[in-house]
């Protein structure tokens, strides 16, 4: 009997954690992109719900698990050689990273694509920030490097979906102002879809990238007055930037029920923006994907409905 040619054997699935995020989120978009390439994908979700079913409908193999749970992560990782690790902002971030890494090492994972943050590039054994999350990301990278796993670190800068959409859409809609505590510092925000395209590229062919670090930014580093002009062009009406103090903004986020750990992280990001620490540029997205990342103008135009007042029905 002839052996089955290697090329025709079923390739091990690529594991994507955090796959059940909202439409447009990194994990979900990575899953979509890999499936479109014909890759087998094991999509990890926290709960069995309609989002998990949507992933199945796309063609992914869905498995429920908890990044902090030993038994469930064995089920999630076993049989996968390439994986993406991403987790939302949490005070459990370091424990989840180490737990996942230990099990990945046990199962002989050959490529571990780790989602980090670009501020880590400004940190060291003697330099940190006031954000506990930044410290957890830095420690997680250290632990992964010590683990001996074949790791690729992906460090995006601030996401457009956060400050430039979630935290600005109300003020733009109601008063044609971007009201954020970002001061006069420059920033180079990136869209989640560009981060996802970069990650999908790494997962599809990880071997040349093992041991490397990729810094992902948008195509422009400018201050918020410049970006207000980009909003204006995209929306067809005048949008201005209004700087606001960090502390009242932080208090407002807490009043809205956001977790303290997350709010402390966001407040630190605002302080670092004001200090010019987000003035960063890299062409790694273009190098990895062959495409220029989305600009603020393009992003706002794509999300114009979110920034546009609803017309009242008569």
C-alpha positions in Angstrom: 0.0 0.0 0.0 1.3 3.4 -1.0 1.8 6.0 1.8 -0.3 9.1 1.6 1.8 11.9 0.1 2.7 14.5 2.8 1.2 17.3 0.7 -2.2 15.6 0.7 -2.4 14.9 4.4 -4.6 17.1 6.5 -2.5 19.9 7.9 -2.7 20.5 11.7 -5.2 23.3 12.5 -4.0 26.8 13.3 -5.2 27.8 16.8 -6.7 31.3 17.2 -7.5 32.3 20.7 -10.0 35.1 21.4 -11.8 34.2 18.2 -15.3 35.1 19.4 -14.7 38.9 19.5 -17.0 41.3 17.8 -17.1 41.7 14.0 -13.8 43.4 13.1 -11.9 42.3 16.2 -8.4 40.8 15.6 -9.1 37.2 16.6 -12.3 36.9 14.6 -10.8 38.6 11.6 -7.7 36.4 11.7 -10.0 33.4 11.7 -11.9 34.7 8.7 -8.7 35.5 6.7 -7.1 32.1 7.4 -10.3 30.2 6.4 -10.4 32.2 3.1 -6.9 31.0 2.4 -8.1 27.4 2.9 -6.4 26.9 6.2 -7.8 24.6 8.9 -8.6 26.8 11.9 -9.3 25.8 15.5 -11.1 28.8 17.0 -11.0 29.1 20.8 -14.0 30.8 22.4 -14.9 31.4 26.1 -18.5 30.5 25.8 -20.8 28.5 23.4 -23.1 31.2 22.0 -24.2 32.8 18.7 -20.7 34.1 18.1 -19.3 30.5 18.4 -21.9 29.3 16.0 -21.0 32.1 13.5 -17.4 30.8 13.6 -18.6 27.3 12.8 -20.7 28.6 10.0 -17.5 30.2 8.5 -15.9 26.7 8.6 -13.8 26.9 11.8 -13.5 24.1 14.3 -14.7 25.7 17.5 -13.6 24.7 21.0 -14.5 26.3 24.3 -11.8 27.0 26.9 -10.5 29.3 29.5 -6.9 30.6 29.2 -6.4 30.2 32.9 -7.7 26.6 33.1 -5.2 23.8 32.7 -7.5 21.0 31.5 -9.4 23.0 28.9 -6.2 24.5 27.5 -4.8 21.0 26.9 -8.0 20.3 24.8 -7.6 23.6 23.0 -3.9 23.2 22.1 -3.4 19.5 21.6 -2.8 18.8 17.9 -1.9 22.3 16.9 1.6 23.3 15.7 0.9 27.0 15.1 -1.1 29.3 17.3 -2.0 32.9 18.0 -2.3 34.1 21.5 -4.3 37.3 22.2 -6.2 38.4 25.3 -8.2 41.5 26.2 -6.9 43.8 28.9 -7.1 41.9 32.2 -5.3 41.7 35.5 -5.1 38.0 34.8 -3.1 38.6 31.6 0.3 37.3 32.9 -1.1 34.2 34.5 -3.1 33.4 31.3 0.0 33.9 29.1 2.2 31.6 31.3 -0.5 28.9 31.6 -1.0 28.9 27.8 2.8 28.9 27.1 3.4 26.0 29.5 0.8 23.9 27.8 2.0 25.0 24.3 5.5 23.9 25.2 4.2 20.5 26.5 2.5 19.9 23.2 5.4 20.9 21.0 3.9 24.0 19.4 6.3 25.1 16.6 5.1 28.8 16.3 3.6 30.9 19.0 2.4 34.3 17.7 2.0 36.6 20.7 -0.1 39.8 20.7 1.7 42.4 22.8 1.8 46.2 22.8 4.2 48.7 21.3 4.8 50.5 24.6 6.8 47.4 25.6 9.5 48.6 23.2 10.0 51.6 25.6 10.2 49.4 28.7 13.1 47.5 30.3 14.2 46.1 33.6 14.6 49.7 34.8 11.9 51.5 32.8 8.1 50.9 33.2 4.8 52.9 33.1 2.0 53.5 35.5 -0.2 51.1 33.7 -0.4 47.6 35.4 -1.3 46.2 31.9 1.8 47.5 30.3 3.9 45.8 33.1 2.0 42.5 32.5 2.7 42.7 28.8 6.4 43.3 29.4 6.6 40.5 31.9 4.7 38.2 29.6 7.2 38.8 26.8 10.0 38.1 29.2 8.4 34.8 30.3 7.8 33.7 26.7 11.4 34.5 25.8 12.6 32.4 28.7 10.2 29.6 27.8 12.2 28.5 24.8 9.1 28.5 22.7 9.4 29.6 19.0 7.8 33.0 19.5 7.0 36.0 17.3 6.0 39.1 19.2 3.5 41.5 17.5 3.4 45.0 19.0 0.7 47.3 17.7 0.4 50.9 18.7 -3.0 52.4 19.8 -6.0 50.9 17.9 -8.3 53.2 15.9 -11.3 51.3 17.3 -10.6 52.6 20.8 -9.9 56.3 21.2 -10.8 57.1 17.6 -14.2 55.4 17.5 -15.5 54.1 20.9 -14.3 57.0 22.9 -14.9 59.8 20.4 -18.1 58.9 18.4 -20.5 60.5 20.9 -18.8 63.9 21.0 -18.3 63.9 17.2 -21.9 63.1 16.6 -23.3 65.5 19.2 -21.0 68.5 19.0 -18.6 67.9 16.0 -15.7 67.7 18.5 -13.2 65.0 19.3 -13.0 65.4 23.0 -10.1 63.3 24.3 -7.3 63.8 26.8 -4.5 63.3 24.3 -2.9 66.7 24.4 -0.6 67.9 21.6 1.3 64.7 21.2 1.5 62.9 17.9 0.1 59.4 17.4 0.0 56.8 14.6 -3.2 54.7 15.3 -3.7 51.4 13.5 -6.9 49.6 12.5 -7.6 46.2 13.9 -8.0 44.8 10.4 -4.4 45.7 9.6 -3.2 44.0 12.8 -5.3 40.9 11.8 -3.9 40.9 8.3 -0.4 41.0 9.7 -1.1 38.2 12.2 -2.7 36.0 9.5 0.4 36.4 7.4 2.6 35.2 10.2 0.4 32.3 11.0 0.2 31.1 7.4 4.0 30.9 7.1 5.6 31.4 10.6 9.0 29.8 10.1 10.8 32.8 8.6 9.6 35.0 11.4 10.4 33.0 14.5 12.3 35.1 17.1 11.4 38.4 15.5 9.4 41.4 16.8 7.0 43.4 14.6 5.9 46.9 15.4 2.6 47.8 13.8 1.5 51.4 13.2 -0.8 53.3 10.9 0.6 55.3 7.9 0.8 58.7 9.7 2.0 60.0 13.0 0.3 63.4 13.6 -1.3 65.3 16.4 -5.1 65.3 17.0 -5.7 68.7 15.3 -4.4 67.1 12.1 -6.6 64.0 12.6 -9.6 66.3 13.3 -9.1 67.7 9.8 -9.1 64.1 8.5 -12.4 63.5 10.2 -13.7 66.7 8.6 -12.7 65.5 5.1 -14.2 62.1 5.7 -17.5 63.3 7.1 -18.0 66.4 5.0 -18.4 68.7 8.0 -16.0 70.6 10.3 -14.7 68.5 13.2 -12.3 70.0 15.8 -10.2 68.5 18.5 -10.8 69.6 22.1 -8.3 68.5 24.6 -9.7 67.6 28.0 -8.0 66.8 31.4 -7.2 63.1 32.0 -8.7 62.8 35.6 -12.3 63.8 34.9 -12.2 61.6 31.8 -11.0 58.7 33.9 -13.7 59.3 36.5 -16.3 59.3 33.7 -15.1 55.9 32.4 -15.4 54.5 36.0 -18.9 55.9 36.3 -19.8 54.1 33.0 -18.8 50.8 34.7 -15.5 50.1 33.0 -13.2 47.9 35.1 -10.6 49.8 37.2 -7.7 47.8 35.6 -8.8 48.9 32.1 -9.4 52.5 33.1 -6.0 52.8 34.7 -4.5 51.5 31.5 -6.4 53.9 29.3 -5.5 56.8 31.6 -1.8 55.9 31.3 -2.2 55.7 27.5 -3.6 59.3 27.6 -0.7 60.5 29.8 1.8 58.9 27.4 0.1 60.5 24.4 0.4 63.9 26.1 4.1 63.2 26.7 4.7 62.4 23.0 5.4 58.7 23.7 3.0 57.5 20.9 4.9 59.4 18.2 5.9 56.1 16.5 6.2 54.9 12.9 6.9 51.6 11.3 6.5 50.0 7.9 6.1 46.5 9.2 2.5 46.2 8.1 3.5 47.0 4.5 6.5 44.6 4.7 4.3 41.7 6.1 1.2 42.1 4.0 2.2 44.1 0.9 -0.6 46.6 1.7 -0.4 50.1 3.3 -2.4 50.3 6.5 -5.7 52.1 6.7 -5.4 55.8 7.4 -7.6 57.8 9.8 -9.4 59.4 6.9 -10.2 55.9 5.4 -11.2 54.5 8.8 -13.6 57.4 9.6 -15.1 57.2 6.1 -15.8 53.4 6.6 -17.4 54.2 9.9 -19.2 57.4 8.9 -22.6 56.2 10.1 -21.3 55.9 13.7 -20.2 59.6 13.6 -23.3 60.9 11.9 -26.4 62.2 13.9 -29.5 60.2 13.2 -32.2 62.0 11.4 -35.3 62.2 13.5 -38.5 60.7 11.9 -41.3 63.2 11.5 
